[in-house]
Amino acid sequence: MGNRELLIFGAGGFGREVAAWAERASWEGRGVTVLGFIDDHAPTGELNGRAVLTLETAGARHPGAGVIATVGEPRLRERLIGKALEAGLVPAPPLVHPNVEYDPATVEFEEGVVVCAGSLLTVNIRVECHAQINLDCTVGHDAVIGAYATLSPGVHVSGNVTLESHSFLGTGAVTVNGLPGRPLRVGTGAVVGAGAVVTRDVPAGVTVTGIPARARETG
Ligand SMILES: CC(C)(COP(=O)(O)OP(=O)(O)OC[C@H]1O[C@@H](n2cnc3c(N)ncnc32)[C@H](O)[C@@H]1OP(=O)(O)O)[C@@H](O)C(=O)NCCC(=O)NCCS
């Protein structure tokens, strides 16, 4: 069987980083061919030796190709995926860097997920669709990484933690562990600032920073 084809939506820094290793990953034994970037705001042509296409062109030339969106902001990532599907692309299988360590029997990656080099996931973990795990993260046992969640580089998620959909954890953020049957929760759309240490549940939509992490004053 031939390689499967991948389009990377977003020609920014993270997109270029992922493009640099994506062809060393595999999808159920099949190789990956990167067709190029989709970006309606970058100049079309070539970037790092790969084509840069508008979404319209990508959909017309490569119907049925797999797509990932390489932007960190969860809601924007969801919008880009929605547009890509409307243009005739399909969600890519999970793209996991070949040096990522995890137990394949108990760790589940859903479609559109990206996991970068140096990350380590232990056991009994679900990473839901289009979540992004950047460089050098660790995820402990019995964790759920929700759909469209973002783990920036160097995030550490302890055991029994649920990061709900669209949550964003900045570089170097840490969550302490929850308990069996009572996971520590970072709510939907919550933001955890770079370097914060989360010691208790974060409500949906709230931004927390610091050690221990506290909600930021608003207004
Ligand atoms: C927490 C965060 C979302 C706040 O963003 P913001 O609302 O735009 O905040 P600002 O940059 O305007 O900073 C407001 C204040 O909070 C402070 N602050 C910002 N981020 C902070 C953080 N992570 N921890 C502690 N204090 C922080 C700033 O120093 C500033 O303080 P001041 O008013 O005394 O000068 C953001 O700073 C952050 O940490 N984002 C994560 C970025 C990241 O890791 N990206 C990954 C790229 S791969």
The ligand as an ORCA input file, in Angstrom:
! r2SCAN-3c Opt
* xyz 0 1
  C      -1.379     33.834     30.889
  C      -1.440     34.468     29.508
  C      -2.475     33.738     28.664
  C      -1.862     35.925     29.739
  O      -1.849     36.608     28.531
  P      -2.307     38.160     28.510
  O      -3.679     38.283     29.099
  O      -2.083     38.645     27.117
  O      -1.331     38.811     29.543
  P      -0.254     39.989     29.348
  O       0.876     39.542     28.500
  O      -1.017     41.235     28.969
  O       0.299     40.167     30.823
  C      -0.488     40.718     31.862
  C       0.281     40.578     33.161
  O       0.340     39.194     33.551
  C       1.708     38.773     33.682
  N       1.801     37.407     33.125
  C       1.610     37.051     31.839
  N       1.749     35.731     31.698
  C       2.040     35.245     32.931
  C       2.304     33.969     33.395
  N       2.289     32.893     32.569
  N       2.554     33.803     34.690
  C       2.576     34.864     35.538
  N       2.321     36.123     35.136
  C       2.060     36.313     33.837
  C       2.513     39.763     32.852
  O       3.831     39.859     33.309
  C       1.713     41.035     33.084
  O       2.060     41.537     34.375
  P       2.112     43.123     34.642
  O       0.728     43.633     34.359
  O       2.496     43.193     36.093
  O       3.123     43.656     33.709
  C      -0.084     34.393     28.768
  O       0.849     35.311     29.271
  C       0.541     33.019     28.779
  O       1.169     32.547     29.728
  N       0.360     32.354     27.616
  C       0.966     31.091     27.326
  C       1.871     31.278     26.113
  C       2.547     29.999     25.735
  O       3.022     29.243     26.553
  N       2.548     29.720     24.428
  C       3.093     28.502     23.907
  C       3.736     28.763     22.568
  S       4.340     27.278     21.852
*
